[in-house]
Each structure stands twice: as C-alpha cells, then as structure tokens.
Amino acid sequence: MGAVGIVAEYNPFHTGHAWHIAETRRLLGKDRPVVCVMSGSWVQRGECALTDKWTRAALALRGGADLVLELPLPWAVSSAEGFAHGAVSLLKAAGVVDTLSFGSESGQLEALSQVAGGLEGEPYQKALREELDKGYSFADARQRAALKTVGKQAECLRGANDNLAVEYLRAAGDDLNAVAVLRKGVSHDSHTPTEGFASASLVRELAHSGKWAGVEKWTPAGTAEVLQQAGIADMKYVERAILSRLRAMTEADFAALPDGGVGEGLPDRLVRAAKNASALEEFYALAKTRRYAHARIRRLALWAFLGLTAANRPQAPAYLRVLGMNGRGQALLREMKTRAALPILTKSAHVKKLGPEARQLFAMECKATDLYGLCFPEVKPGGLDLTTSPVVFN
C-alpha cells in the first residue's frame, strides 16, 4: 500500500488543512504516509506566500504530513491546469504515491471524474474554442463549453476546489487512485468562519493586521507563534519594484511572458496600464477585461517581476525537491531513491550533478526566493535556497 499525495499551498496551514489530512487517513487507513506537494515562495494568486516555504513545510509536518516536496515556481504561479499538471507529475514521479486526496465542495468523485473525462474530448475542445472566440475569459469559456458537452455535472467547475479537483483528475489519469474529501464549512475565499473553520484568506488577513489571537483560533496550536517568529511577507514591500519593472516593459516584453501574447491587443493594453497605474491594484483593474480576468493579470505582473518568460518555462518539473520530512518521510525518501522517476534534491549541491534544464529551473527558483526576501519588513538575505536545509520534524 503506497503513500497518499496531497497538493496544497498551506498559505498558511490552518485547521481545515489538518482536518483534510486527518480525514484522508480516516478514509484510507491511519498508517498511510502522506506526501504533500506545496508551493514555494510565490503562490497561484500572483502574490508572495504569507511566510517562507520552510516554515510552512514545518507547520504541515506538525499538522500530519510526512514528506513535503516543493512545487517549482513555473507551476506554482500557473493556472489551475498548469498548477495541477506540475503537482501531480511530481507525485507520480515520486514512485511511492498511489492515491491522490483533494478537498472538494461536492465530495462527488464519480461526477468529478466524469467531468474530467469529458474535458479530454474533441467536442469540449471545439466548444471551448468557440466560447473563447466570443470573448469570454478562459474560466467562463471553460464553464460554458463544459456545460454544453458534459452536461449539468459541469456545474462543479464553479467551485474553486472542485475546479482544481477536475484538473488533478485529468493530470492523474489512470496512474493514481483518488479520494474526494468533502470540504468542511467555509468556502475557498470566504472571510466569514463557518462550522469551526476559517479560510486561508481570512487567516492571512488576520496575520497582516497583527490579530494573532484570531490566527491562533483558526490554526493548529502554536501556529501563530511560529508565524510571528518567522516573519510575515506582504506585497506592499515590493509594490513599487513591480511597478518599476512593469513601466520599463515594452509590448514585446509583455508578449514574451507566459500567455502574455495570447489574444488581440493584450500586450498593448498592459503597456498602457503600466504607464498609468500608481498602484498594483490599479494596474490589475486597468488591464483586466472580460476575457483577461483579474487572476490572470495578477500572474502576468508577477511573472514580469520574477523574469519568467514563455521561453524559459519548462514543460515538466525536472527534480523532486524536499522541503521537510519526519521519520516516516525519511523512510519514504529511502524508498524513493530506488523508485523515483526524477532526481531527488535534499541539498542544493545535488543540482550540480543534474542536466542543464534542471539547473536552469533551480536557478530560477533561487532568484524567485531572493526576490521574495524583499517582501518582509526586514529584508531577508539572498541565497537562502542554497543555504537552507530541509526541515526535519520529530
């Protein structure tokens, strides 16, 4: 019996995440090892993570995970499809994971699987192109196309977790079993706690406001203290740096970003928005359209700041990087050494033995972490990816 894989940002780890891990073990067996693939310094919404990736990995280990692997930057700051593709490919490559567990608003694995299968067919692809040609955003076009070709089951795509779940299932194919854990209480980005749970969005808001009693209420015991000691990152510290980068970019620069040149007039619109915006939120508002939603514009701005282009975005992860482990995770690592389909990085020096694509990817990660260090009240030193060892939790 293999390990269970979970994909998450843990931004930060809260009681809902702990419940998901505990419920996964209740459903699949209390002794099942849990391997988490977790975003690094930057997250899918186009922002800095609340605190550094090693601290977040340590909190995940305290909350029930056994081994935490890093989701490299190009997939961590991608759309739902790219995010899921990168993360699930790592779980497959680990060689020790046979089941994928994910949170779900519906909890209906069969329906989610039917939708995932339907999105692979040519009827859906044709309908998607038609809806995109009408000017809808990708998310809206996807929803409309799926409803036309898959049926009412596709209503699940309206839920943030179910939407990701469908992409996880598409990426997993027949290689991994799956379990859908019914999400408890609060919705994805809700700012109102429900049934004893709060969203990560609310916890981040409380942390940024210094309301640590509230953070402690909605996270496992001791989390607030750990977060305070590690330091809280905030986009406000790099806002002018990002605006500076955006103002210096040409249409050709914007067109070179991942997805930046798709569709009519977007690079020109981004140039004009950058010249007129005096704040990031204003840039997002000026640049977004019916077709190019707020979330996509946020990621484009972050890609620009981090120097990520379509040309240097790999097709797939090139290594398995360990951020943290406990005793059971160490046992999994020993097993992975003979079964993994990708090289395993537990020390930065290991990357020197890898091929050029892996070295380029790791260099990209190092640069992103160095820029992330600017997001704190007291700037963190560069080179942390080269000097920080995986967390060992006993």
C-alpha positions in Angstrom: 0.0 0.0 0.0 1.5 3.3 -1.1 1.5 6.8 0.2 -1.3 9.3 -0.3 -0.5 12.5 -2.2 -1.9 16.0 -1.4 -1.4 19.2 -3.3 -1.6 22.4 -1.4 -0.2 25.9 -0.8 -0.6 25.8 3.0 -0.7 29.6 2.9 -0.8 29.2 5.9 -1.6 25.8 7.3 -4.9 26.0 9.2 -7.4 23.7 10.9 -9.1 22.9 7.6 -5.9 21.6 6.2 -5.3 19.5 9.4 -8.8 18.1 9.1 -8.2 17.2 5.4 -5.1 15.1 6.4 -6.9 13.5 9.3 -10.0 12.7 7.2 -7.8 11.3 4.5 -6.3 8.9 7.0 -9.7 8.0 8.4 -10.9 7.1 4.9 -7.7 5.3 3.7 -6.0 4.0 6.9 -4.4 5.7 9.8 -0.9 4.4 8.9 -0.9 5.7 5.4 2.1 8.1 4.8 1.1 11.5 3.4 3.3 13.2 0.8 2.4 16.9 0.2 3.4 18.9 -2.9 3.5 22.5 -1.7 4.0 25.8 -3.5 7.2 27.7 -2.6 7.8 31.4 -2.1 5.1 32.6 -4.5 1.5 31.3 -4.9 -1.1 30.8 -7.6 -3.0 34.1 -6.9 0.1 36.1 -8.0 1.3 37.0 -4.6 4.0 36.3 -2.1 3.3 33.4 0.3 2.5 34.6 3.8 5.7 33.2 5.2 8.7 31.3 3.9 8.4 27.8 2.4 10.4 26.0 5.1 8.3 27.4 7.9 5.1 26.4 6.0 6.6 22.9 5.4 7.3 22.6 9.2 3.7 23.6 10.0 2.5 21.0 7.5 4.6 18.3 9.2 3.3 19.3 12.6 -0.2 19.1 11.1 0.1 15.5 9.9 2.1 15.4 6.7 5.1 13.1 6.5 7.0 14.5 3.5 6.8 17.9 1.8 8.0 18.4 -1.7 8.3 21.8 -3.4 6.1 22.7 -6.4 8.6 24.6 -8.6 7.8 28.2 -9.5 6.5 27.9 -13.1 3.7 25.6 -11.9 3.1 27.2 -8.5 2.1 30.5 -10.2 0.2 29.0 -13.1 -3.5 28.5 -13.9 -5.4 25.6 -12.4 -4.5 23.4 -15.3 -0.8 24.1 -15.0 -0.8 24.0 -11.2 -2.4 20.6 -11.2 -0.2 19.2 -14.0 3.0 20.2 -12.3 2.0 19.0 -8.9 0.5 15.6 -10.0 3.5 14.9 -12.2 5.7 15.2 -9.1 3.5 12.8 -7.1 3.7 10.3 -10.0 7.5 10.8 -10.3 8.0 10.1 -6.6 7.3 6.4 -7.2 5.7 5.9 -3.8 2.3 7.5 -4.1 -0.6 5.5 -5.4 -3.6 7.7 -4.3 -4.4 11.4 -4.6 -6.5 13.1 -2.0 -8.1 16.5 -2.5 -10.7 18.8 -1.0 -14.0 19.1 -2.8 -17.1 21.3 -2.3 -19.3 18.5 -3.7 -17.4 15.4 -2.5 -18.7 13.6 -5.6 -15.7 11.7 -7.0 -17.7 9.9 -9.7 -19.2 13.2 -11.0 -15.8 14.9 -10.9 -14.3 12.1 -12.8 -16.9 12.2 -15.5 -16.3 15.9 -16.0 -12.5 15.3 -16.1 -13.1 12.7 -18.8 -15.4 15.0 -20.7 -12.8 17.8 -20.9 -10.5 15.5 -22.8 -12.8 15.0 -25.7 -12.8 16.9 -29.0 -16.4 18.1 -28.6 -15.4 20.0 -25.5 -12.2 21.4 -27.2 -14.3 22.7 -30.1 -16.9 24.2 -27.8 -14.1 25.9 -25.7 -12.6 27.5 -28.8 -16.0 28.8 -29.8 -16.6 30.3 -26.4 -13.1 31.9 -26.3 -13.8 33.4 -29.7 -16.8 35.1 -28.2 -14.5 37.0 -25.8 -15.2 35.1 -22.6 -12.4 34.6 -20.1 -10.9 31.1 -20.0 -12.7 30.2 -16.8 -16.1 31.4 -18.2 -15.5 29.8 -21.6 -14.5 26.6 -19.9 -17.6 26.5 -17.8 -19.9 27.2 -20.8 -18.2 24.7 -23.0 -18.3 22.0 -20.3 -22.0 22.6 -19.6 -22.7 22.2 -23.4 -20.7 19.0 -23.8 -20.6 17.3 -20.4 -23.9 18.4 -19.0 -25.1 19.5 -15.6 -22.3 17.7 -13.9 -20.0 20.5 -15.1 -21.7 22.8 -12.6 -19.0 21.6 -10.2 -16.5 23.8 -12.1 -17.9 26.8 -10.3 -16.4 25.6 -7.0 -12.7 26.6 -6.6 -11.8 23.2 -5.0 -13.9 21.1 -7.4 -12.4 23.1 -10.3 -8.9 22.1 -9.2 -10.1 18.6 -8.4 -11.1 18.1 -12.1 -7.7 19.2 -13.2 -6.0 16.9 -10.7 -8.0 14.0 -12.1 -7.1 14.9 -15.6 -3.5 15.0 -14.7 -3.6 11.8 -12.7 -5.3 9.8 -15.5 -5.2 6.1 -14.7 -1.9 6.3 -12.8 -3.3 7.3 -9.4 -6.4 6.4 -7.4 -8.3 9.3 -6.0 -10.4 10.3 -3.0 -12.5 13.4 -2.8 -12.7 14.8 0.8 -15.8 16.9 1.4 -14.7 20.4 2.3 -15.9 21.4 5.7 -17.6 24.6 6.5 -16.1 27.8 5.0 -15.8 28.3 1.2 -12.5 28.9 -0.5 -12.0 32.7 -0.1 -14.7 33.4 2.4 -14.0 36.0 5.1 -16.7 34.5 7.4 -15.7 31.5 9.6 -18.2 28.6 9.4 -18.6 25.4 11.4 -15.4 26.0 13.3 -13.2 26.6 10.2 -11.8 29.7 8.5 -10.4 30.2 5.1 -6.7 30.8 4.4 -7.7 34.2 3.1 -9.2 35.2 6.4 -6.2 33.8 8.3 -3.8 35.9 6.1 -5.9 39.0 6.7 -5.7 38.5 10.4 -2.0 37.9 10.3 -1.4 41.0 8.2 -3.5 43.0 10.7 -1.5 41.6 13.6 -4.6 40.0 15.1 -2.7 37.0 16.4 -5.5 35.8 18.7 -7.6 35.3 15.7 -4.8 33.5 13.8 -4.4 31.1 16.8 -8.2 30.4 16.8 -8.3 29.2 13.3 -4.9 27.4 13.1 -3.4 24.4 15.0 -2.0 25.2 18.4 1.3 27.2 18.3 1.0 28.3 14.6 0.6 32.0 15.4 3.8 32.0 17.4 5.7 30.2 14.6 4.4 32.7 12.0 5.4 35.7 14.2 8.9 34.3 14.7 9.3 33.5 11.0 8.0 36.9 9.8 5.1 37.8 7.6 5.6 38.7 4.0 3.5 41.4 2.3 3.3 42.6 -1.3 3.3 46.2 -0.2 7.1 46.0 0.3 7.7 45.2 -3.4 4.8 47.1 -5.0 7.0 49.9 -6.4 9.6 47.4 -7.5 7.0 45.6 -9.5 5.5 48.8 -10.9 9.0 49.9 -11.9 9.5 46.6 -13.8 6.1 46.9 -15.5 6.7 50.5 -16.6 10.0 49.5 -18.2 8.5 46.8 -20.3 7.6 47.0 -24.0 4.9 45.2 -25.9 7.5 42.7 -26.9 8.4 42.1 -23.3 4.8 41.5 -22.3 4.3 39.3 -25.3 7.2 37.1 -24.1 5.5 36.4 -20.8 3.7 33.0 -20.4 0.3 33.5 -22.0 1.1 37.3 -22.4 0.8 37.4 -26.2 -2.4 35.4 -26.5 -5.4 37.3 -27.9 -5.7 40.6 -29.5 -4.2 43.7 -28.0 -3.2 42.4 -24.6 0.5 43.5 -24.7 -0.5 47.0 -25.8 -3.2 47.1 -23.0 -0.6 46.0 -20.4 1.9 48.7 -21.5 -0.8 51.4 -21.2 -1.9 50.1 -17.8 1.6 50.0 -16.5 2.2 53.7 -17.6 -1.0 54.9 -15.9 -1.2 52.8 -12.8 0.1 54.2 -9.5 -0.6 51.0 -7.5 -0.7 47.3 -8.3 -4.5 47.1 -7.8 -4.9 49.9 -10.2 -2.8 48.1 -12.8 -4.9 45.0 -12.4 -8.1 47.0 -12.8 -6.8 48.9 -15.9 -5.5 45.7 -17.6 -8.3 43.2 -16.9 -11.0 42.7 -19.5 -14.0 40.4 -19.9 -11.6 37.9 -21.5 -8.5 38.5 -19.3 -9.6 38.1 -15.7 -8.1 39.7 -12.6 -6.3 36.5 -11.5 -4.6 36.1 -14.9 -3.4 39.7 -14.9 -2.0 39.3 -11.4 0.0 36.3 -12.5 1.3 38.2 -15.6 2.5 41.0 -13.4 4.3 38.6 -11.1 5.9 36.7 -14.0 7.2 40.0 -15.2 8.7 40.9 -11.8 10.3 37.4 -11.5 11.6 37.4 -15.0 9.7 34.3 -16.0 9.0 34.0 -19.8 7.3 31.5 -22.0 10.7 30.6 -23.4 12.2 29.6 -20.1 9.2 27.8 -18.7 9.9 24.0 -18.8 7.4 21.5 -20.0 7.6 19.5 -16.7 9.4 19.5 -13.4 13.0 18.2 -13.6 13.5 17.1 -10.0 11.9 16.3 -6.6 13.0 18.9 -4.1 12.5 18.1 -0.4 11.4 20.9 1.9 10.7 18.8 5.0 10.1 15.4 6.5 9.5 13.4 9.6 10.7 9.9 10.5 8.1 8.3 8.2 9.0 10.8 5.5 12.7 9.8 5.8 11.7 6.1 5.3 9.7 7.2 2.2 12.8 9.0 0.9 14.9 5.9 1.2 12.3 4.0 -0.9 12.1 6.9 -3.4 15.9 6.5 -4.1 15.2 3.3 -5.9 11.7 4.1 -7.3 11.6 7.8 -8.2 11.5 8.8 -11.9 13.2 12.1 -11.2 16.4 13.1 -9.2 15.8 13.9 -5.6 17.2 17.1 -4.1 17.8 17.2 -0.4 20.9 19.5 -0.7 21.4 22.4 -3.1 24.8 20.9 -4.1 22.9 18.0 -5.7 21.7 20.2 -8.5 25.3 20.5 -9.9 25.0 16.8 -10.9 21.8 17.4 -12.9 21.3 18.4 -16.5 21.1 21.9 -17.9 17.2 22.1 -17.7 17.2 21.2 -14.0 20.0 23.6 -13.2 18.1 26.4 -15.0 14.9 25.6 -13.1 16.7 25.6 -9.8 18.4 28.9 -10.7 15.0 30.4 -11.4 13.8 29.2 -8.1 16.8 30.8 -6.3 16.1 34.1 -8.0 12.4 34.0 -7.0 13.3 33.3 -3.4 15.8 36.1 -3.4 13.1 38.5 -4.6 10.7 37.0 -2.1 13.1 38.1 0.6 12.2 41.7 -0.2 8.6 41.2 0.9 9.5 41.4 4.6 9.7 44.4 6.9 13.4 43.5 7.4 14.8 42.3 4.1 16.0 38.7 4.2 19.4 37.7 2.8 19.8 36.3 -0.6 20.9 32.7 -1.3 18.5 31.0 1.1 17.8 28.3 -1.4 21.5 27.5 -1.3 21.9 27.5 2.4 18.7 26.2 3.9 18.3 22.5 4.6 15.1 20.6 4.6 13.1 20.7 7.9 13.3 17.6 9.9 10.4 17.1 12.3 10.5 14.5 15.0 
